[in-house]
Amino acid sequence: MKCYYHPDREGVFKCFKYERHLCSDCIRCQNTKAYCKYRDGCAVYLLWDEENNKRII
């Protein structure tokens, strides 16, 4: 699948809440304050450092 924001790139992660594939440059939880039933196993959420507003990896 292609990245939701960059159709020319492969989406390597998927946001299950919004059903969007994201490339490595777009890894960011769309709304960390809102409830998400997928959060505990969400790679997008786990790879984003909300406090420092940057990717962990």
Secondary structure, 3 states (H helix, E strand, C coil): CECCCCCCCECCEEECCCCEEECCCCCCCCCCCCCCCCHHHCHHHHCEECCCCEECC
